[in-house]
Amino acid sequence: EMLSDIALLAHHKWNDSEYNHREWFFGSDEFPRWAGYSLGYALVGKYLELNPQETAATLVSASAERFKSTLSRLTET
């Protein structure tokens, strides 16, 4: 599935200092268009599924690190 491939790529690039917002969100040879939006939507959805005590409102100021373990769960789908 394409989303799990993007999640795996994000997992591998987590600490990459060469982050390119444009390619993640608008596409490139490596990334389909809107990959960042799709991944973000799925990541927050999976996080909320695994943490039912949370809400979107409680995550507004959450750091990216909070979602790292959930990212690996998206690669399993």
DSSP file (Angstrom, degrees, kcal/mol; ACC not computed):
  #  RESIDUE AA STRUCTURE BP1 BP2  ACC     N-H-->O    O-->H-N    N-H-->O    O-->H-N    TCO  KAPPA ALPHA  PHI   PSI    X-CA   Y-CA   Z-CA
    1    1 A E     >        0   0    0      0, 0.0     4,-1.6     0, 0.0     5,-0.1   0.000 360.0 360.0 360.0 141.9    0.0    0.0    0.0
    2    2 A M  H  >  +     0   0    0      1,-0.2     4,-2.3     2,-0.2     5,-0.2   0.874 360.0  55.3 -63.7 -39.8    1.3    3.5   -0.9
    3    3 A L  H  > S+     0   0    0      1,-0.2     4,-2.6     2,-0.2    -1,-0.2   0.906 107.1  49.6 -63.4 -40.5    0.6    5.0    2.6
    4    4 A S  H  > S+     0   0    0      2,-0.2     4,-2.2     1,-0.2    -1,-0.2   0.857 110.0  52.4 -67.0 -32.6    2.7    2.3    4.4
    5    5 A D  H  X S+     0   0    0     -4,-1.6     4,-2.3     2,-0.2    -2,-0.2   0.912 111.0  46.4 -65.7 -42.5    5.5    2.9    1.9
    6    6 A I  H  X S+     0   0    0     -4,-2.3     4,-2.6     2,-0.2    -2,-0.2   0.897 111.6  51.8 -66.2 -40.4    5.4    6.7    2.7
    7    7 A A  H  X S+     0   0    0     -4,-2.6     4,-2.3     2,-0.2    -2,-0.2   0.903 110.0  49.2 -62.3 -41.0    5.3    5.9    6.4
    8    8 A L  H  X S+     0   0    0     -4,-2.2     4,-2.2     2,-0.2    -2,-0.2   0.915 111.2  49.3 -64.6 -43.0    8.3    3.7    6.1
    9    9 A L  H  X S+     0   0    0     -4,-2.3     4,-1.9     1,-0.2    -2,-0.2   0.915 111.1  49.7 -61.6 -43.5   10.2    6.4    4.1
   10   10 A A  H  < S+     0   0    0     -4,-2.6     4,-0.3     1,-0.2    -2,-0.2   0.890 108.9  53.2 -62.2 -39.5    9.2    8.9    6.8
   11   11 A H  H >< S+     0   0    0     -4,-2.3     3,-0.9     1,-0.2     4,-0.2   0.917 111.3  45.4 -61.8 -43.6   10.5    6.5    9.5
   12   12 A H  H 3< S+     0   0    0     -4,-2.2     3,-0.3     1,-0.2    -1,-0.2   0.808 117.7  43.7 -69.2 -30.0   13.9    6.2    7.7
   13   13 A K  T >< S+     0   0    0     -4,-1.9     3,-2.0    -5,-0.2    -1,-0.2   0.291  78.6 115.0 -97.7   9.5   14.1   10.0    7.2
   14   14 A W  T <  S+     0   0    0     -3,-0.9    -1,-0.2    -4,-0.3    -2,-0.1   0.859  87.4  30.2 -49.9 -46.0   13.0   10.9   10.7
   15   15 A N  T 3  S+     0   0    0     -3,-0.3     2,-0.3    -4,-0.2    -1,-0.3   0.223  87.5 134.5-100.7  13.8   16.3   12.5   11.7
   16   16 A D    X   -     0   0    0     -3,-2.0     3,-0.6     1,-0.2    -3,-0.1  -0.487  44.7-157.3 -68.2 123.2   17.3   13.6    8.2
   17   17 A S  T 3  S+     0   0    0     -2,-0.3    -1,-0.2     1,-0.2    -3,-0.0   0.548  85.0  73.5 -78.3  -6.3   18.6   17.2    8.3
   18   18 A E  T 3   +     0   0    0     -5,-0.1    -1,-0.2     2,-0.1    -2,-0.1  -0.128  67.0 163.1 -99.1  36.1   17.8   17.6    4.6
   19   19 A Y    <   -     0   0    0     -3,-0.6     2,-0.5     1,-0.1    -5,-0.0  -0.324  21.4-163.0 -57.2 131.7   14.0   17.8    5.1
   20   20 A N     >  -     0   0    0      1,-0.2     4,-1.8     2,-0.0     3,-0.3  -0.885   9.2-172.1-123.0  97.8   12.3   19.2    2.0
   21   21 A H  H  > S+     0   0    0     -2,-0.5     4,-2.3     1,-0.2     5,-0.3   0.886  83.6  58.8 -56.0 -42.3    8.8   20.4    2.8
   22   22 A R  H  > S+     0   0    0      1,-0.2     4,-2.9     2,-0.2     5,-0.4   0.907 107.0  44.8 -57.9 -45.9    8.0   21.1   -0.8
   23   23 A E  H  > S+     0   0    0     -3,-0.3     4,-1.1     1,-0.2    12,-0.3   0.877 113.0  50.9 -70.4 -35.1    8.6   17.5   -1.9
   24   24 A W  H  < S+     0   0    0     -4,-1.8    12,-3.1     1,-0.2    13,-0.3   0.881 124.5  27.2 -66.4 -37.7    6.7   16.0    1.0
   25   25 A F  H  < S+     0   0    0     -4,-2.3     9,-0.8    10,-0.2    -2,-0.2   0.717 133.1  29.9-101.6 -22.7    3.6   18.1    0.4
   26   26 A F  H  < S-     0   0    0     -4,-2.9     7,-0.2    -5,-0.3    -3,-0.2   0.454 108.4-112.7-118.3  -3.4    3.7   18.9   -3.3
   27   27 A G     <  -     0   0    0     -4,-1.1     2,-0.3    -5,-0.4    -1,-0.2   0.039  33.2-172.7  96.2 159.8    5.4   15.9   -4.7
   28   28 A S        -     0   0    0      3,-2.8     5,-0.1    -4,-0.1    -5,-0.0  -0.880  54.4 -70.4-165.3-170.9    8.6   14.9   -6.4
   29   29 A D  S    S+     0   0    0     -2,-0.3    -1,-0.0     1,-0.2    -6,-0.0   0.844 135.8  38.8 -64.2 -32.2   10.1   11.8   -8.1
   30   30 A E  S    S+     0   0    0      1,-0.1    -1,-0.2     2,-0.0    -6,-0.0   0.772 118.3  47.7 -88.7 -29.2   10.3   10.2   -4.7
   31   31 A F  S    S-     0   0    0     -8,-0.1    -3,-2.8   -25,-0.0    -1,-0.1  -0.935  76.4-129.3-121.1 133.8    7.1   11.4   -3.2
   32   32 A P    >   -     0   0    0      0, 0.0     3,-1.7     0, 0.0    -5,-0.3  -0.424  49.3 -80.6 -71.4 156.9    3.6   11.5   -4.6
   33   33 A R  T 3  S+     0   0    0      1,-0.3    -7,-0.2    -7,-0.2    -8,-0.1  -0.315 116.4  13.0 -57.6 137.5    1.7   14.7   -4.4
   34   34 A W  T 3> S+     0   0    0     -9,-0.8     4,-2.5    -3,-0.1    -1,-0.3   0.596  81.1 138.6  70.8  16.4    0.1   15.4   -1.0
   35   35 A A  H <> S+     0   0    0     -3,-1.7     4,-2.9   -12,-0.3     5,-0.2   0.901  70.7  51.5 -56.2 -43.3    2.1   12.6    0.7
   36   36 A G  H  > S+     0   0    0    -12,-3.1     4,-2.4     2,-0.2    -1,-0.2   0.896 111.1  46.7 -63.1 -41.3    2.7   14.8    3.7
   37   37 A Y  H  > S+     0   0    0    -13,-0.3     4,-2.4     2,-0.2    -1,-0.2   0.933 114.7  46.7 -65.9 -45.7   -0.9   15.7    4.2
   38   38 A S  H  X S+     0   0    0     -4,-2.5     4,-2.3     1,-0.2    -2,-0.2   0.915 114.2  47.6 -62.9 -43.8   -2.0   12.0    3.7
   39   39 A L  H  X S+     0   0    0     -4,-2.9     4,-2.9    -5,-0.2    -1,-0.2   0.921 111.8  50.1 -64.8 -43.9    0.6   10.8    6.1
   40   40 A G  H  X S+     0   0    0     -4,-2.4     4,-2.4    -5,-0.2     5,-0.3   0.914 111.1  48.8 -60.8 -44.0   -0.2   13.4    8.7
   41   41 A Y  H  X S+     0   0    0     -4,-2.4     4,-2.2     1,-0.2    -1,-0.2   0.937 115.6  43.3 -61.1 -48.0   -3.9   12.6    8.6
   42   42 A A  H  X S+     0   0    0     -4,-2.3     4,-2.7     2,-0.2     5,-0.2   0.883 112.7  53.4 -66.3 -38.8   -3.3    8.9    8.9
   43   43 A L  H  X S+     0   0    0     -4,-2.9     4,-2.4     2,-0.2    -2,-0.2   0.928 111.7  43.2 -64.6 -46.4   -0.7    9.4   11.7
   44   44 A V  H  X S+     0   0    0     -4,-2.4     4,-2.7     2,-0.2     5,-0.2   0.907 113.8  52.7 -66.6 -40.6   -3.0   11.5   13.9
   45   45 A G  H  X S+     0   0    0     -4,-2.2     4,-1.9    -5,-0.3    -2,-0.2   0.926 112.0  44.5 -59.8 -45.3   -5.9    9.1   13.2
   46   46 A K  H  X S+     0   0    0     -4,-2.7     4,-2.3     2,-0.2    -2,-0.2   0.900 112.1  53.1 -66.0 -40.9   -3.8    6.1   14.3
   47   47 A Y  H  X S+     0   0    0     -4,-2.4     4,-1.5     1,-0.2    -2,-0.2   0.933 110.5  46.8 -59.2 -46.3   -2.4    7.9   17.3
   48   48 A L  H  < S+     0   0    0     -4,-2.7    -1,-0.2     1,-0.2     6,-0.2   0.866 110.1  53.7 -65.5 -35.5   -6.0    8.8   18.4
   49   49 A E  H  < S+     0   0    0     -4,-1.9    -1,-0.2    -5,-0.2    -2,-0.2   0.903 114.5  41.0 -62.6 -41.2   -7.1    5.2   17.9
   50   50 A L  H  < S+     0   0    0     -4,-2.3    -2,-0.2     1,-0.2    -1,-0.2   0.657 122.8  41.0 -81.7 -17.1   -4.2    3.9   20.1
   51   51 A N    ><  +     0   0    0     -4,-1.5     3,-2.3    -5,-0.2    -1,-0.2  -0.620  65.0 170.9-131.2  71.6   -4.7    6.7   22.7
   52   52 A P  T 3  S+     0   0    0      0, 0.0    -1,-0.1     0, 0.0    -4,-0.1   0.645  73.4  68.1 -63.6 -14.5   -8.4    7.1   23.1
   53   53 A Q  T 3  S+     0   0    0     -3,-0.1     2,-0.2     2,-0.0    -5,-0.1   0.648  92.4  77.3 -76.4 -13.8   -7.9    9.4   26.1
   54   54 A E    <   -     0   0    0     -3,-2.3     2,-0.3    -6,-0.2    -3,-0.0  -0.500  62.5-165.1 -90.9 161.9   -6.5   12.0   23.7
   55   55 A T     >  -     0   0    0     -2,-0.2     4,-0.8     1,-0.1     3,-0.3  -0.897  39.6-102.4-135.7 168.3   -8.3   14.3   21.3
   56   56 A A  T >4 S+     0   0    0     -2,-0.3     3,-0.8     1,-0.2     4,-0.4   0.884 123.1  56.6 -58.2 -36.9   -7.2   16.4   18.4
   57   57 A A  G >4 S+     0   0    0      1,-0.2     3,-0.8     2,-0.2     4,-0.2   0.850 103.0  52.4 -65.1 -34.9   -7.5   19.4   20.7
   58   58 A T  G 34 S+     0   0    0     -3,-0.3    -1,-0.2     1,-0.2     3,-0.2   0.653 108.6  52.9 -76.0 -12.9   -5.0   17.9   23.3
   59   59 A L  G X< S+     0   0    0     -4,-0.8     3,-1.8    -3,-0.8    -1,-0.2   0.438  74.5 103.0-100.1  -0.7   -2.5   17.3   20.5
   60   60 A V  T <  S+     0   0    0     -3,-0.8    -1,-0.2    -4,-0.4    -2,-0.1   0.861  94.3  29.9 -52.6 -41.8   -2.4   20.8   19.1
   61   61 A S  T 3  S+     0   0    0     -4,-0.2    -1,-0.3    -3,-0.2    -2,-0.1   0.220  90.7 132.9-103.6  13.6    1.0   21.6   20.7
   62   62 A A    <   -     0   0    0     -3,-1.8     2,-0.1     1,-0.1    -3,-0.1  -0.371  56.3-120.8 -68.7 142.1    2.3   18.1   20.7
   63   63 A S    >   -     0   0    0      1,-0.1     3,-1.1    -2,-0.1     4,-0.4  -0.418  21.5-113.7 -77.1 158.5    5.9   17.6   19.5
   64   64 A A  G >> S+     0   0    0      1,-0.3     3,-2.0     2,-0.2     4,-0.5   0.845 113.1  68.4 -59.8 -35.0    6.6   15.4   16.5
   65   65 A E  G >4 S+     0   0    0      1,-0.3     3,-1.0     2,-0.2     4,-0.5   0.809  87.4  67.0 -56.7 -30.0    8.5   13.0   18.8
   66   66 A R  G <4 S+     0   0    0     -3,-1.1    -1,-0.3     1,-0.2     4,-0.2   0.764 104.6  43.5 -62.4 -24.6    5.2   12.1   20.4
   67   67 A F  G <> S+     0   0    0     -3,-2.0     4,-1.8    -4,-0.4     3,-0.3   0.475  84.9  96.0-100.1  -4.4    4.1   10.5   17.2
   68   68 A K  H <X S+     0   0    0     -3,-1.0     4,-1.1    -4,-0.5    -1,-0.1   0.896  85.2  47.3 -59.1 -44.9    7.3    8.6   16.2
   69   69 A S  H  > S+     0   0    0     -4,-0.5     4,-0.7     1,-0.2    -1,-0.3   0.839 110.4  54.0 -67.3 -30.4    6.2    5.2   17.7
   70   70 A T  H >> S+     0   0    0     -3,-0.3     4,-1.1     1,-0.2     3,-0.6   0.839  98.1  65.1 -70.3 -32.6    2.9    5.5   16.0
   71   71 A L  H >X S+     0   0    0     -4,-1.8     3,-0.7     1,-0.3     4,-0.7   0.898  98.0  53.3 -57.0 -42.1    4.6    6.1   12.7
   72   72 A S  H 3< S+     0   0    0     -4,-1.1     3,-0.5     1,-0.2     4,-0.4   0.801 101.7  60.3 -65.9 -26.6    6.0    2.6   12.8
   73   73 A R  H X< S+     0   0    0     -4,-0.7     3,-0.9    -3,-0.6     4,-0.3   0.812  98.0  58.7 -68.8 -29.0    2.5    1.2   13.3
   74   74 A L  H X< S+     0   0    0     -4,-1.1     3,-0.8    -3,-0.7    -1,-0.2   0.737  97.1  61.1 -71.7 -21.6    1.5    2.7   10.0
   75   75 A T  T 3< S+     0   0    0     -4,-0.7    -1,-0.2    -3,-0.5    -2,-0.2   0.635  95.8  62.8 -78.0 -12.5    4.1    0.6    8.2
   76   76 A E  T <         0   0    0     -3,-0.9    -1,-0.2    -4,-0.4    -2,-0.2   0.575 360.0 360.0 -86.9 -10.7    2.4   -2.6    9.4
   77   77 A T    <         0   0    0     -3,-0.8    -1,-0.2    -4,-0.3    -2,-0.1   0.489 360.0 360.0 -80.6 360.0   -0.8   -1.9    7.5
